[in-house]
Amino acid sequence: MSHFTPRSELPEWCFLQGKAKAMQHTHLRDLAYDQARNQALTFQAGPLFLDISKQKLDASILNGLVRLAEAVKLPQAIQDLVSGAVVNNTENRPALHTALRLPKEGSLIVNDKDIVPDIHESLARMRSIVDRIHSRQWRGFSGRAITDVVNIGVGGSDLGPYMACQALTEFVPPEASQLHIHFVSSIDGTQLSDLLGTLKPETTLFIVSSKSFTTIDTLSNAHTAMQWMLKSKNDKQLVLAHHFIGVSTQPQKMTAWGIPDNNQILFWEWVGGRFSLWSAIGLPIALKVGMANFESMLAGAHFMDNEFSQKPLAQNLPVLLGLVGVWNATFLDIRAHSVLPYDGRLKVFPSYLSQLEMESNGKSVDKEGHLLDYHTCPVLWGEVGPNAQHAFYQLLHQGTQAVSCDFIAPIQRYTGSLYSDEAKKSLQIQHQLALANCLAQSRVLMLGDASANSDDSTPNFKRYRGNQPSTTLLLEELSPFTLGALVALYEHKVFVMSVIWDINPFDQWGVELGKKIADKMMIALVSDEKVALDASTQGLLHLIRHAEGEGI
Ligand code: F6P
């Protein structure tokens, strides 16, 4: 029997703990002017540039992190991931989002079957649906072409496509310019009811996106959408055939709901929900930016997959980003992480990442079920940087909380011919302003008021202590390719962290109990059945039922 050594007892781990202790006495400003250190801590992968030199680490710490990665067999774990080994041990399946990005001529045998042809068949189905809608051949019940597509999904069946559609608004091809893509996720119905008021049933198409096809949030929105359609055309079969597409791993459940076979697109159990935007869950992206741009996103992600599986650890962008994440969260005990894009097109990216990182790595047991004795995933949140400067940066600069940040920005912007010369010039200046702010903020977070040569007579309420670590990630430009690479970079960062922490990033058991209890609560809310409850819940329920009874 092999002897199990907890991570925290590995010599590489203890070495880093010692380094972290020593780092407590170092301010980032002590490291900030070392050119050689800067050079050693800046990296490139194709159109992505990574600067981790504003992190509280040096070459010996980075080497120590790489040695830890080797000690926990990260290179083998990466090969296991991309080759289809059962990396999701609690659900006994592989996690093959990387396969979704393999080119047609690739091949990957899983359970004695090459899965690449199936993946490309599904892409071909997506393409044919996209073509029919873009060429106005997909008609609603009255014979008019579809003008509005509503994606109904939640979590991974919403955030990935929503994020990418927001990010790529400048890549809409002419054939898609008249098509509007909308997203509805929330169970309370607000988004849907607001939206339905602006749409025409005869020209609206719903995509019901759900890996499991059991998620009540999605099914309740889909049910309301169906009722809205039926009010205009009381012929369920016709409405289903012309106005509902289903995307799921569960064909029987889609069929039971009424989605005709022709309107179903399937994907596979081995695609995790939060990793599914590359599958048919990405249909809204393809509808928004065209299939060629969607494929370019896949190519960008595939480029990053190759970096991840082939580059040495110390030169490997996702590995480096993951190691820095572990260094901050576990060794420096920084429990909050903010993602700050300096580009309004990436406004959904922080929300997307909050699911990707926190649903994957918000865990407290290792793969064998032992309780962990170290901190894992930090609280992750974010916002478009320039807006956040006028909102929560106060806390970053003068609060009591240590926070690590990722600054993300494209180098080039507004290069297209969409604008008049004057407008283009003005927008380019706005982009430079955004970049200047991006650089200014990470500099102040690092140096504090030493960045402005302030003196000791400055009162405390005006002082900036600095010493908040950050990473800066620059993209040559934001395009389908670079977006694909960026998203894959973070997917792999999450995996790297999970391997160091020895946790399964591909399950999410922590979200299940709330769903069960909500079912019980619904019974307590709408029926007279007695349910044993705690005092607070009982009181709130009483209040709601009492108020409803009085017609409030
Ligand atoms: O409840 C969490 C979750 O299962 C996520 O992991 C998932 O992305 C989301 O719900 C939606 O699930 P589905 O695609 O099965 O509707």
Residues whose N, C-alpha, C, O or C-beta is under 5 A from the ligand:
A	BS01	F6P	V154 G155 G156 S157 S209 S210 K211 S212 F213 T215 G273 R274 Q508 V511
